[in-house]
């Protein structure tokens, strides 16, 4: 039996504690210390009270998903994607800075309702609840310039909006939907500050944490990161090695050309790739998804270049171009979609090839590539704090190889000091079987966020 009643009671007590003003907590701590003996105890409690901080966010949202009819998800029987999702998320954040020690934790509670109007689950509804810690961290300052930490983190870096090719840990940078948290993974880190401009970090990704690895199993990754920060420029190089796999060299850099104009770039190089590629075989589908470049010694890479310009009236325009050298060329893409079609037909027929078709569709859904093809362009309009209450983001991404596209719209409106109304939507365009229309024609989320 799951301990839901106990968890609910503990969570109610936690919320009641959080609703108590911080000033009241500090006053209570101060009153308690007066009853303690000795000034050392009083000073210790004062340090703990001053170093403790918290915030909590309540998010309630509703999402509509127009599921695409594609060979990746035939009749929505394979992935069983719901049409409607309603969620309540409670996200408290705690932190404690005490002398040389820093502690933080981000426990989460999520209550979700789903309704299906497509596929084998048409007419079904379901309630789910989840209790977890998405991130936590313990960091100690060994010297004034040397830090060591261990915990579950969402390590992101780089200036790019599409994704961060130099990051060997995360494919998703969380910028497509800022209201959905990127699941954290387990890291050990040592950070050494070399003066004002240089920093060296040794990073070990030791556990998958909240990330899900289904087709490709999790493997530990070790990295060394060198960062430079100057007056009008910055840069970083990341050397990483995946256990039982290859070495990657990534990096990013940016330069402020003027007060309004910023140029940046980001990329990665490696020998081969552990991604899955379509290859012709003698199986019933005539092809399969295989890590054919796993043992390839040739150097491949991805590079993203971009720039942003801020207009005097407020909005910032950003343009990015991505060359994804790990993506499929025209012949590979043609074979990939043909394989998906064959597997989709077999999956619908529920014949003797049903198991093989399910395995194949699982591999085509997650081949280990952030983008399937090689050439992409992104244009973004971003305007923050319009009249101090409204922030808008419009992002258009186009796959230049198969001419499909995606529009993302993000709006945030302050209803007061603590309440925000938000909307996050995406519209996918292109022919029936293209990258952006593999799962959804469109998605739309509307919700409220309360913070204190």
C-alpha positions as CSV (number, residue, x, y, z in Angstrom):
1,X,0.0,0.0,0.0
2,X,1.4,3.4,-1.0
3,X,1.8,5.9,1.9
4,X,-0.4,8.5,0.3
5,X,-2.3,9.5,3.5
6,X,0.9,10.1,5.4
7,X,2.4,12.1,2.5
8,X,-0.7,14.2,2.2
9,X,-0.6,15.0,6.0
10,X,3.1,15.9,5.8
11,X,2.5,18.0,2.7
12,X,-0.3,19.9,4.4
13,X,1.9,20.6,7.4
14,X,4.6,21.8,5.1
15,X,2.3,24.2,3.3
16,X,1.0,25.5,6.6
17,X,4.6,26.1,7.6
18,X,5.3,27.8,4.3
19,X,2.3,30.1,4.7
20,X,3.8,31.4,7.9
21,X,5.6,34.7,7.1
22,X,9.4,34.5,7.2
23,X,9.4,37.4,9.7
24,X,7.3,35.3,12.1
25,X,9.7,32.4,11.7
26,X,12.7,34.7,12.5
27,X,10.9,36.1,15.5
28,X,10.1,32.6,16.8
29,X,13.7,31.6,16.4
30,X,14.9,34.7,18.2
31,X,12.5,34.1,21.1
32,X,13.7,30.5,21.4
33,X,17.3,31.5,21.5
34,X,16.6,33.8,24.5
35,X,15.7,30.7,26.5
36,X,18.9,28.9,25.6
37,X,22.1,29.1,27.6
38,X,25.1,30.9,26.2
39,X,25.7,33.4,23.4
40,X,27.1,30.7,21.1
41,X,23.7,28.9,20.8
42,X,22.0,32.2,20.1
43,X,24.5,33.1,17.4
44,X,24.2,29.6,15.8
45,X,20.4,29.9,15.6
46,X,20.6,33.4,14.2
47,X,23.0,32.1,11.5
48,X,20.7,29.3,10.6
49,X,17.6,31.6,10.4
50,X,19.4,34.2,8.3
51,X,20.8,31.5,5.9
52,X,17.5,29.8,5.4
53,X,15.2,30.8,2.5
54,X,12.3,29.3,0.7
55,X,9.7,30.0,-2.0
56,X,6.7,28.0,-3.2
57,X,4.8,28.0,-6.5
58,X,1.4,26.6,-7.2
59,X,0.7,26.0,-10.9
60,X,-2.7,24.9,-12.2
61,X,-3.0,24.4,-16.0
62,X,-5.0,22.8,-18.7
63,X,-3.6,21.5,-22.0
64,X,-5.2,20.7,-25.3
65,X,-3.3,18.3,-27.7
66,X,-4.3,17.8,-31.3
67,X,-2.7,14.4,-31.9
68,X,-1.3,14.0,-35.5
69,X,-2.1,11.1,-37.7
70,X,1.3,9.9,-38.6
71,X,3.2,6.7,-39.2
72,X,5.1,7.2,-35.9
73,X,1.9,6.9,-33.9
74,X,-0.7,5.0,-36.1
75,X,-4.2,5.8,-35.0
76,X,-2.7,6.9,-31.7
77,X,-2.6,3.3,-30.7
78,X,1.1,3.1,-30.2
79,X,1.9,6.1,-27.9
80,X,-1.7,6.6,-26.6
81,X,-1.4,10.4,-26.3
82,X,-4.3,12.1,-24.4
83,X,-6.3,14.9,-25.9
84,X,-6.8,16.8,-22.7
85,X,-4.5,17.2,-19.6
86,X,-5.3,19.1,-16.4
87,X,-2.5,19.5,-13.8
88,X,-1.9,20.9,-10.4
89,X,1.8,21.3,-9.5
90,X,3.1,22.4,-6.1
91,X,6.8,23.3,-6.3
92,X,8.5,24.5,-3.0
93,X,12.2,25.4,-3.1
94,X,14.3,25.4,0.0
95,X,17.9,26.6,0.5
96,X,20.2,27.0,3.5
97,X,23.6,28.8,3.4
98,X,25.5,28.0,6.6
99,X,29.1,29.0,6.7
100,X,30.9,26.8,4.2
101,X,27.9,24.6,3.5
102,X,25.1,25.2,1.0
103,X,22.0,22.9,0.9
104,X,19.0,23.1,-1.4
105,X,16.0,20.9,-2.2
106,X,13.2,21.1,-4.7
107,X,10.5,18.6,-3.7
108,X,7.5,18.3,-6.0
109,X,3.9,17.2,-6.0
110,X,2.0,16.8,-9.2
111,X,-1.7,15.8,-9.6
112,X,-2.7,15.1,-13.2
113,X,-6.0,14.3,-15.0
114,X,-5.9,12.9,-18.6
115,X,-8.7,12.3,-21.1
116,X,-8.4,10.4,-24.4
117,X,-10.4,11.0,-27.6
118,X,-8.2,9.0,-30.0
119,X,-6.9,5.5,-30.4
120,X,-7.5,2.4,-28.3
121,X,-8.1,4.5,-25.2
122,X,-10.8,6.7,-26.7
123,X,-13.2,7.7,-24.0
124,X,-10.9,6.8,-21.1
125,X,-9.9,9.1,-18.3
126,X,-7.2,8.7,-15.7
127,X,-5.9,10.4,-12.5
128,X,-2.2,10.3,-11.5
129,X,-0.3,11.7,-8.7
130,X,3.5,11.9,-8.3
131,X,5.7,12.9,-5.3
132,X,9.4,13.3,-6.0
133,X,12.4,15.6,-5.6
134,X,13.4,17.0,-8.9
135,X,16.6,18.7,-7.7
136,X,18.7,18.7,-4.5
137,X,22.2,19.8,-3.8
138,X,24.8,19.7,-1.1
139,X,27.9,22.0,-1.7
140,X,30.8,22.8,0.5
141,X,33.4,25.5,0.1
142,X,36.7,23.8,0.7
143,X,38.7,27.0,0.2
144,X,37.9,30.5,-1.0
145,X,38.2,29.3,-4.6
146,X,37.5,25.6,-4.5
147,X,34.0,24.0,-4.2
148,X,32.7,20.4,-4.1
149,X,29.1,19.3,-4.5
150,X,26.9,16.3,-5.1
151,X,23.2,16.2,-5.9
152,X,20.5,16.1,-8.5
153,X,20.7,19.0,-10.9
154,X,19.5,20.4,-14.2
155,X,22.8,21.6,-15.6
156,X,22.3,24.0,-18.5
157,X,24.6,26.4,-20.2
158,X,25.2,28.1,-23.5
159,X,23.4,31.0,-25.2
160,X,21.4,29.0,-27.8
161,X,17.6,28.8,-27.8
162,X,17.0,25.8,-30.1
163,X,19.2,23.5,-28.0
164,X,22.7,23.3,-26.5
165,X,24.8,21.0,-28.7
166,X,27.8,21.5,-26.3
167,X,25.9,20.0,-23.4
168,X,26.7,16.2,-23.1
169,X,24.1,15.6,-20.4
170,X,20.8,17.1,-21.5
171,X,19.2,17.3,-25.0
172,X,16.3,19.6,-23.7
173,X,17.3,23.0,-22.5
174,X,13.8,23.8,-21.3
175,X,13.3,26.9,-23.4
176,X,10.4,25.6,-25.4
177,X,8.1,25.5,-22.4
178,X,9.4,27.4,-19.3
179,X,6.5,26.0,-17.2
180,X,7.6,22.4,-17.6
181,X,10.7,21.5,-15.5
182,X,13.5,19.5,-17.1
183,X,14.0,16.4,-15.0
184,X,17.3,16.5,-13.0
185,X,20.1,14.0,-13.0
186,X,22.7,13.0,-10.4
187,X,26.0,14.9,-10.5
188,X,29.2,15.2,-8.5
189,X,31.2,18.4,-9.2
190,X,34.4,20.2,-8.3
191,X,34.6,23.8,-9.2
192,X,37.9,25.8,-9.1
193,X,37.9,29.6,-9.5
194,X,41.1,30.7,-11.2
195,X,41.0,34.4,-10.6
196,X,38.2,36.7,-11.9
197,X,38.0,35.4,-15.5
198,X,38.6,31.6,-15.5
199,X,36.8,28.7,-13.9
200,X,37.5,24.9,-14.1
201,X,34.8,22.4,-13.4
202,X,35.1,18.6,-13.1
203,X,31.7,17.0,-13.6
204,X,30.6,13.4,-13.2
205,X,27.1,12.4,-14.2
206,X,26.7,9.3,-12.0
207,X,22.9,8.6,-12.2
208,X,19.9,9.1,-14.4
209,X,17.9,10.7,-11.6
210,X,14.5,11.8,-12.9
211,X,15.4,11.4,-16.6
212,X,14.0,8.4,-18.5
213,X,16.2,6.3,-20.7
214,X,14.1,3.7,-22.6
215,X,15.7,2.8,-26.0
216,X,19.2,3.8,-25.1
217,X,20.4,2.9,-21.6
218,X,21.9,5.5,-19.3
219,X,25.7,5.6,-19.2
220,X,27.9,7.6,-16.9
221,X,29.4,10.7,-18.4
222,X,32.6,12.5,-17.2
223,X,33.4,16.1,-18.3
224,X,35.9,18.8,-17.7
225,X,34.6,22.4,-18.4
226,X,36.8,25.5,-18.8
227,X,35.0,28.8,-18.6
228,X,36.2,32.3,-19.5
229,X,34.3,35.5,-18.7
230,X,35.6,38.8,-20.0
231,X,34.4,42.4,-20.2
232,X,32.5,42.0,-23.4
233,X,33.0,38.3,-24.3
234,X,32.7,34.9,-22.8
235,X,33.5,31.3,-23.8
236,X,33.6,27.8,-22.6
237,X,35.1,24.4,-23.7
238,X,33.8,21.1,-22.6
239,X,35.7,17.8,-22.9
240,X,33.5,14.9,-22.1
241,X,33.6,11.1,-22.2
242,X,30.6,8.7,-22.0
243,X,31.3,5.4,-20.3
244,X,31.9,2.6,-22.9
245,X,31.6,5.3,-25.6
246,X,33.5,8.2,-27.2
247,X,35.1,11.5,-26.3
248,X,33.3,14.7,-27.3
249,X,34.6,18.2,-27.5
250,X,32.1,21.0,-27.2
251,X,32.1,24.7,-26.7
252,X,30.3,27.9,-26.9
253,X,31.3,31.6,-27.1
254,X,29.6,35.0,-27.3
255,X,30.6,38.6,-27.8
256,X,28.8,41.8,-27.2
257,X,29.3,43.9,-30.3
258,X,27.4,46.8,-29.0
259,X,24.9,47.5,-26.2
260,X,22.1,46.1,-28.5
261,X,23.9,43.5,-30.6
262,X,25.2,40.1,-29.4
263,X,26.8,37.4,-31.5
264,X,27.3,33.8,-30.3
265,X,28.0,30.3,-31.4
266,X,27.9,26.8,-30.0
267,X,29.0,23.4,-31.2
268,X,30.4,19.9,-30.6
269,X,32.7,17.4,-32.3
270,X,33.0,13.7,-31.8
271,X,34.2,10.5,-33.6
272,X,31.1,8.8,-34.7
273,X,27.7,8.8,-32.9
274,X,25.7,6.4,-30.7
275,X,22.5,7.6,-32.4
276,X,20.3,5.1,-34.3
277,X,20.3,5.3,-38.1
278,X,18.1,3.5,-40.7
279,X,20.0,0.7,-42.6
280,X,18.7,-1.8,-45.2
281,X,18.4,-5.3,-43.8
282,X,16.8,-8.6,-44.6
283,X,14.1,-8.4,-42.0
284,X,10.4,-8.2,-43.1
285,X,10.5,-4.4,-43.2
286,X,13.6,-4.2,-45.3
287,X,15.4,-1.9,-42.9
288,X,16.1,-1.4,-39.2
289,X,17.4,1.2,-36.8
290,X,21.0,0.5,-35.8
291,X,23.9,2.4,-34.2
292,X,25.9,2.1,-37.4
293,X,28.2,5.0,-36.5
294,X,29.1,3.7,-33.1
295,X,32.5,2.4,-34.2
296,X,33.0,5.1,-36.9
297,X,36.3,7.0,-36.4
298,X,35.5,9.9,-38.7
299,X,34.9,13.2,-37.0
300,X,31.4,14.6,-37.1
301,X,29.9,17.6,-35.4
302,X,27.1,20.1,-35.0
303,X,27.4,23.9,-35.0
304,X,24.9,26.6,-34.2
305,X,25.5,30.3,-34.9
306,X,23.2,33.1,-33.8
307,X,22.8,36.7,-33.0
308,X,20.4,38.9,-31.2
309,X,19.5,42.6,-31.5
310,X,17.5,44.6,-29.0
311,X,15.5,47.4,-30.4
312,X,15.2,50.7,-28.6
313,X,11.4,50.2,-28.0
314,X,12.2,47.0,-26.1
315,X,11.8,43.8,-28.0
316,X,14.8,41.5,-28.9
317,X,15.1,39.8,-32.2
318,X,17.1,36.6,-32.4
319,X,18.3,34.5,-35.4
320,X,19.9,31.1,-35.2
321,X,21.2,28.6,-37.8
322,X,21.9,25.0,-36.9
323,X,24.0,22.6,-39.0
324,X,23.4,19.2,-37.4
325,X,26.0,16.9,-38.8
326,X,24.6,13.9,-36.9
327,X,21.3,14.2,-38.6
328,X,19.9,12.2,-41.5
329,X,20.8,13.0,-45.1
330,X,18.2,12.7,-47.9
331,X,18.7,9.0,-48.5
332,X,18.7,8.2,-44.8
333,X,15.6,10.2,-44.2
334,X,13.8,8.5,-47.1
335,X,14.7,5.1,-45.7
336,X,13.7,6.2,-42.2
337,X,10.2,7.2,-43.3
338,X,9.8,4.2,-45.4
339,X,10.7,2.0,-42.4
340,X,8.2,3.9,-40.3
341,X,5.5,3.3,-42.9
342,X,6.2,-0.4,-43.0
343,X,6.2,-0.7,-39.2
344,X,3.1,1.3,-38.9
345,X,1.2,-0.9,-41.4
346,X,2.3,-4.0,-39.5
347,X,1.3,-2.5,-36.1
348,X,-2.2,-1.6,-37.3
349,X,-2.7,-5.1,-38.7
350,X,-1.9,-6.7,-35.3
351,X,-0.5,-9.7,-37.2
352,X,2.6,-11.8,-36.5
353,X,4.9,-8.8,-37.0
354,X,3.2,-6.8,-34.2
355,X,6.1,-7.2,-31.7
356,X,8.7,-6.3,-34.3
357,X,6.7,-3.3,-35.4
358,X,6.4,-2.0,-31.8
359,X,10.1,-2.4,-31.3
360,X,10.8,-0.6,-34.6
361,X,8.4,2.3,-33.8
362,X,10.0,2.7,-30.4
363,X,13.4,3.1,-32.0
364,X,12.2,5.5,-34.7
365,X,10.5,7.6,-31.9
366,X,13.8,7.9,-29.9
367,X,16.8,7.5,-32.2
368,X,19.0,9.6,-29.8
369,X,18.9,12.7,-31.9
370,X,17.6,16.1,-30.8
371,X,16.8,17.0,-34.4
372,X,16.4,14.4,-37.2
373,X,17.8,16.3,-40.2
374,X,20.8,18.6,-40.8
375,X,19.8,22.2,-41.5
376,X,17.5,24.4,-39.4
377,X,16.8,28.1,-39.0
378,X,15.1,29.8,-36.0
379,X,13.7,33.3,-35.7
380,X,12.5,34.7,-32.4
381,X,10.7,37.8,-31.1
382,X,10.9,38.4,-27.4
383,X,9.6,41.3,-25.5
384,X,9.7,41.3,-21.7
385,X,7.9,43.4,-19.1
386,X,5.6,45.3,-21.5
387,X,4.0,47.9,-19.2
388,X,5.6,45.9,-16.4
389,X,3.0,43.2,-16.6
390,X,3.3,41.4,-20.0
391,X,6.1,39.2,-21.5
392,X,5.8,37.7,-25.0
393,X,7.9,35.2,-27.0
394,X,7.3,34.1,-30.6
395,X,9.6,31.5,-32.0
396,X,9.6,30.1,-35.5
397,X,11.7,27.1,-36.4
398,X,12.0,25.6,-39.9
399,X,13.6,22.4,-41.0
400,X,15.2,23.4,-44.2
401,X,15.6,19.8,-45.4
402,X,12.0,18.6,-45.4
403,X,10.3,22.1,-45.2
404,X,8.3,21.5,-42.0
405,X,8.1,24.1,-39.3
406,X,7.1,24.9,-35.8
407,X,5.7,28.1,-34.2
408,X,6.0,28.5,-30.4
409,X,4.1,31.2,-28.5
410,X,4.7,32.0,-24.9
411,X,2.8,34.7,-23.0
412,X,3.0,35.7,-19.3
413,X,0.8,38.3,-17.7
414,X,1.1,39.5,-14.1
415,X,-2.3,39.8,-12.3
416,X,-0.7,41.1,-9.2
417,X,2.4,40.7,-7.1
418,X,2.0,37.0,-6.7
419,X,-0.3,35.7,-9.5
420,X,0.7,35.2,-13.2
421,X,-1.5,34.1,-16.0
422,X,0.4,32.2,-18.7
423,X,-0.1,30.5,-22.0
424,X,2.3,28.3,-24.0
425,X,1.4,27.0,-27.4
426,X,2.9,25.3,-30.4
427,X,1.7,24.8,-34.0
428,X,3.4,22.3,-36.2
429,X,3.3,22.6,-40.0
430,X,4.4,20.5,-42.9
431,X,3.3,17.4,-44.8
432,X,1.9,14.4,-43.0
433,X,5.1,12.6,-42.3
434,X,7.7,15.2,-41.4
435,X,9.7,15.8,-38.2
436,X,7.6,18.4,-36.4
437,X,4.3,16.6,-37.2
438,X,5.3,13.2,-36.0
439,X,3.3,13.5,-32.8
440,X,1.1,16.7,-32.7
441,X,-0.5,19.1,-35.0
442,X,-0.7,21.6,-32.1
443,X,-0.5,21.9,-28.4
444,X,-1.8,24.6,-26.1
445,X,-1.4,25.1,-22.4
446,X,-3.2,27.8,-20.3
447,X,-2.7,28.2,-16.6
448,X,-2.2,30.3,-13.4
449,X,0.9,30.4,-11.3
450,X,0.8,31.7,-7.7
451,X,4.2,32.4,-6.0
452,X,5.1,33.4,-2.5
